[in-house]
Amino acid sequence: MIHYHLDTVDSTQRHLCELVTQKKIDSYPIVVSTSVQTAGVGRKSDKWHHFPESLAFSFAYQESFNTLTAIEIGVALCQFISQLP
């Protein structure tokens, strides 16, 4: 799993989409996380509010993957967290 952590970003989702569309990703899955998100985007393009001392992230399994179930998201999060130092 590739992990990009940014100190500050407008939106982890937008940043991840840019990486994918510009073909800057060599392999999947990938996680983009940040300590501060200034213009987050939630489901259905809703605004995502960021709170102090929280972590915001977006991830992708593969370029053409459309949706994940709640259990698949939980498994992905466990895999990501288990790889943290």
C-alpha positions, 0 to 999 in steps of 0.5 A: 500500500502506498501512503502519501501524508500531507500536512495540509491539503484542500481535499484528500479526495481531490488530491487522490483523483489528481494523482490517478488522472495524471497517471502518477500512481505506480501501484494500488492500493493508495491512501492520501491522508492529511492533518489539516483539510481545508475544503474536504469533499464528502459523499455526493459532493457534500462538504466535509468538515475537518476538526482539530486533531483529526485525520482525514484520508481518501483511498483507492484500491484500483483505478476503475473501482467504483464502490466499497461495502462497509466491511470492505472499507473496514478491512482496508482501514485495518490493513492501512493501520497495521502498516503504520510504523 
